Amino acid sequence: MAKAGHAWSRAAKEQEDEEGEDPVDAMIARTGCLEQHRQLQECMAERQDWRHCQAEVRAFGACMARRQQRERGASPAQPTD
């Protein structure tokens, strides 16, 4: 089934039903950030406004940034507060 926030076409929905797995979830699972993504989706479903989910947005973004840095072979950047 399509998740909140995903823009699905009818063809993508049919493919998902046949395969039994959300292709976006599968792609995000490969990044190691699936839990953060699910928390963001749950917040969005509950609050209906991404502006109220900033902690989840930041957590997911930070996870994805760490993933990109690992792919480039660099260590994660330290916050500069």
C-alpha positions in Angstrom: 0.0 0.0 0.0 1.2 3.5 -0.7 2.5 5.5 2.2 1.5 9.1 3.1 3.7 11.5 1.2 4.4 9.3 -1.8 3.2 10.3 -5.2 2.1 7.0 -6.7 0.9 6.3 -10.2 -1.6 3.6 -10.8 1.2 1.5 -12.4 3.4 1.8 -9.4 0.6 0.8 -7.1 -0.1 -2.3 -9.2 3.6 -3.2 -9.1 3.7 -2.8 -5.4 0.7 -5.1 -4.9 2.4 -7.7 -7.1 5.7 -7.5 -5.3 4.3 -7.0 -1.8 6.9 -4.4 -0.8 6.9 -0.6 -1.2 9.7 0.2 -3.6 10.5 3.5 -1.7 10.7 1.6 1.6 13.0 -0.9 0.0 15.3 1.8 -1.4 15.4 3.6 1.9 16.0 0.4 3.8 19.2 0.0 1.8 20.4 3.3 3.1 20.1 2.2 6.7 17.6 5.1 7.5 14.3 3.2 7.3 13.5 3.7 11.0 14.0 7.5 10.7 11.9 7.5 7.6 9.1 5.6 9.3 9.1 7.9 12.2 8.8 10.9 9.9 5.9 9.2 8.0 4.1 8.5 11.3 4.5 12.1 12.4 3.3 13.3 9.0 0.2 11.0 9.2 -0.6 12.2 12.7 0.2 15.9 12.4 -0.7 16.4 8.7 2.0 19.1 8.5 5.7 18.6 8.0 6.4 21.8 9.9 5.3 20.0 13.1 7.7 17.2 12.4 11.0 19.0 12.3 12.8 16.7 14.7 11.9 13.8 12.5 12.9 15.7 9.3 16.3 16.5 10.9 16.9 13.0 12.1 16.1 11.5 8.6 18.2 14.2 6.9 21.2 13.5 9.2 21.0 9.8 8.6 20.9 10.3 4.9 23.8 12.7 5.1 25.9 10.2 7.1 25.1 7.6 4.4 26.3 9.9 1.6 29.5 10.7 3.5 30.2 6.9 4.0 29.7 6.4 0.3 32.3 9.1 -0.5 34.7 7.5 2.0 34.7 10.5 4.3 34.0 10.5 8.0 30.7 12.3 9.1 31.1 16.0 9.7 31.0 17.2 13.2 28.4 19.9 14.0 29.9 23.4 14.2 27.7 25.0 16.9 
